[in-house]
Amino acid sequence: MQINTVMNLYPQLAKGMESVRSIGEILECPDLELNQGKTIVSGVAGEIELQHVSYQYREMDRPAVDEVTLHIPAGKSVAVVGPSGGGKSTILRLTIGFRRTTFGRILLDGADMNTVDMRSWRRFISVVPQESIFFEGTIRENILFGADAVNEAEFQHILDAANVREFVDTLPEGLDARIGEGGALLSCGQRQRLAIARVLVRDPRVIVLDEPTSTLDVVSEKLVQDAIEKLIKGRTTLTVARRLSTIRNVDQVVVMKNGRIVETGTYAELAARPDSEFRRMKDLQE
């Protein structure tokens, strides 16, 4: 009986050992990005510029991003939209530095990304993905996880700004309510508002929003969108959006298709063009 149990567990054990080896390789590597000797960033204005940027994944026969030039002034918001496979997510990865350009270059406050210690630059960035990571613990602990000391008055203001108080005040334990593993005891909309509160605590200069409302119902989307409007004010923001209704107030909309920018303009400008790719996408969602 015991031998059969061990035999059944063997595939899981083998997979686990492979994972341990992979983790060990990462931990033993002193500097994955070769940041040693590069410029350490002590402050960020938030200007981002892509100059003729291309990137091609090894398994692809064409570039995922092809000759993209884009300027995001400090404190401005830009939304990237387009069909699946258009290169939107790759643009985000390149901007954060998780991928490095195949051709072209990216400037961060005028400095070439390849000359910057990206670990120091990322201290000024926060990301709100489709699904944020939460830990078994309380609402307060998950918001403040890894953050510097925040006074109570500031913390309460953040709860209001992120629309977290709307559901926290209905819980018997309030901020001390436990959210379950991965936030399982909260709805999708509540988890996203918690993620926004977590970002506000860190007060970043650059914010990346990766389709943060794509899985939400209409009511939850409105609450999250209100929180996002407060979050991005005065901060450089790059948003990938599927629902075009969520990007009405951004400073610039960039439409991508097959790895290239095909249209740019404000929401109103692009929506007013009857033959535009943006107008076609908008009509399909209405």
N, C-alpha and C positions, 0 to 999 in steps of 0.2 A: 504493500500500500504506500509506504513512504517513498519507495523507489519510483513508483508511478507518479507520485506528486512532484518529485524532483525533476523527472523527465518532462512533465508538463510545464514546469516553471523554466526549463532551460532556455527557450527562445527569449523570454523576458529578461533572464539574467544576462544573456549574451548581448542583448540590446542595451541593457543598463551599463555593462562594462564598456561598450563602445562609447556611450555618452560620457562616462567617467574619463576615458582617454581623451576625448575631444575637449572636455572642460580643463583637463590637466595641461593640454597643449596651450590653451588660451592663458591659463594662470602662469605658465612658465615663460610665456613670451613677454619680455620686458616692456615692449612698446609697439603695439600693433600698428599704429599709424605713423610711426617714425617721427614723433613730434619733437624729439630731442634737438635742442639748438634753435628751434623756431620761435617766432615772436609770441610772447605770452600776452594775451589780451586782458587788460585790467578794466576796460569800459567799452561799451558798445553804443553807437548811435543807431545802427540798424539798417544802414544802406546796403542793398544787395544788388549786384549787377552780374548777369550772365552774358558773356561775350562769345558769340558763335559756338555755343556749347553743343557737343554731340556725345552720345554715350551708346555703346552697343554691348548687350549681354553676350556672353560667349556662345550660348545655345541658340541665339537668334541670327537670321541671315540678313537682317537690316537693322539700322540704328533704332533704339527705342526713343531717343531724342536726337533730332537732326538739325544742326545749325540754328539753335535757338538763341536769340538775343532778347534780353528782358531786363529792364531797370526798375527796381522797387525803391523809391526814395524812403529815407528814414521816416517812420511814423505813418506811412501810407499802407493801405490794404489792397491786395491783389488776389483775385480769385481765378483759378485755372479750371476750365471746364472742357468737356469734349467726350467723345465716345470711348468705350473701354478699349484699352490698348493704344490710346492716343499719346501716352507719355507723361500723363499728369503725375502719377505716383513717383516716377523716376525723377522728375523735376524736384519733388520734395526731398528725395534721398540725396540728390546731388547738392541741394542747397544746405542740408544739414551736414554734409560731408561723409555720409555713410557710403556713398559711391563717389568715385573720382572721375572727372571727365576723361573721355577718350580723346577728344579734341576740344580746343577752346579753353577758356578759363572763367573762373568765378571770382569776383571781387567782393570782399567784405569790408565795408567802410573804406573802400579804395585800395585795400591790400589784397594781393593774390592769395586765395585760400591755401595754396601749396606752401606759402611762407608762414602761415599762422599755426600756432599750437591750438588745434581744434578742441582739445579738452577744455581749454580756458575759454574759448569762444562759446562753447555749448552751455556754459554756466549762465549765459544770458538768454538762452532759448528755452521755451516750453512747448510741448507738443500735446495736442488733444486728438487722439486717434478715434477710430470708429468704436473700438472696445478698449477702454483703459484697464490697467491692472490694479486690482484691489486686494487687500489682505484681510484675513480673518482678524477682526478687531472692531473698534467702535468707529462711528462717523468722525469724531474729532481726531482720532489717531490716524485715520486714512487721509484726512485733509492735511494734517501737519507732518505726515511722514517725511523724514529727511530734511525738513525745513529748519531755518534758523528760528530763534525765539520770536514769537509774535505776541504783542500785547493783546489783552482781551478785547479792548475797544476796537482795535483794528480787525481782529478776528470776527467780531460780530458784524462789522461793516461788510466784510467779505462774504459772510453768509447771506446777507441781504442782496449784495451785488450778483451773486451766483444763483439766486432764487432757491437756495438750499433750505432756507427757513420755512418756505412754503410747505415742505413735508416733514421737516425735523420737529416743528412745533406740534405735529399731530401724533408723535411717538411718545409713549409713556416715559421712556428713558431719555428722550431728546438726543443730544449729541453723544451720550454714552450708550446709545443703542448699538448693538453689534450687527454688522451687515452680512455676516456669513462669508464663507470662502468665495473669493472672487466677486463679492458684492451680491451674492445670490438672493439675499433677502430684499433687495431693492429692485425697482423697475429699471428699464433701460434709460429712461429720461432722468430718473433720480441719480443713476450712476454717472451720467454725463454732466449733470450739474455739480456733482461731487468732484469730478475731474476738473471742471472750470474753477471751482473754489481752490483746489490744490494748486492750479496755475497762478491764481491771483495772490496766493500766499507768497509765492516766489517773486512776484513783480518783475517778470522778464521784459526785455526790450524787443525781442522777436518771438512771434507766436506762429506755430504751424498747426493748421486745422485740417485733419485728413477725414473728410466726409463725416463730421461729428453728429449730424442729424439724420443720416441715411437710414437708420433702423427704427426711427421714432414715429409714433402716431402724431396726428395733427396738434393735439393739445400739448403733448410733451415737447414737440418741436418748437412751439411758440415760446414756452418757458425757457428752453435751452437757447433759442435764438436771442431772446431778450438778454440773457446772461452773456452771450457771446458779444453782443453789441457793446456792453459795458466793458468786457474784457479787452477788446481790441482798441479801444479809444486811446489814441496817442502812441500806439505801438505798431511796429512794422509787422504786418500780418500776411501770410501766404496761405491761402485756402484752396483745397481741392474739394469741389462740390458736385454732387449729383443732382440735388434738387435746386433748380435755378431760383426758386422763390426765396432761398436763404441768403442770396448774395446781392440783393437789390441795393444795398447801401455801401458796397465796397467802392474804392476809388477807381479801380480799373478791372475789367474782365478780359481774360486771355483765353481764346478758344484754340484748342490743340486738336490736330487730326493727323494720324500716321506719323507722330513724332515731331511735327512742325507746328509753328504758330500760324494759324490761318486768318485770325481776326483779333483785333483789340479795340477796346473802347469802354465807355461806361455801360451799365446795364440798359439805360434808356436809349442810348445811341444804337446799340446792337439790336435791341428789340424792335426799333423803328425801321430797320432795314428789312424789307419784305423778302429779299433773296439771300439773307445771311444764314450761315450755319447755325448761329446762335438762335435766330428766330425759328428755324426749323426744329431745334431741340426744345425750345420753349413751347411751341405749338403742340408737340407730342406729349408734353406733360400737363397740358390743360384739358 
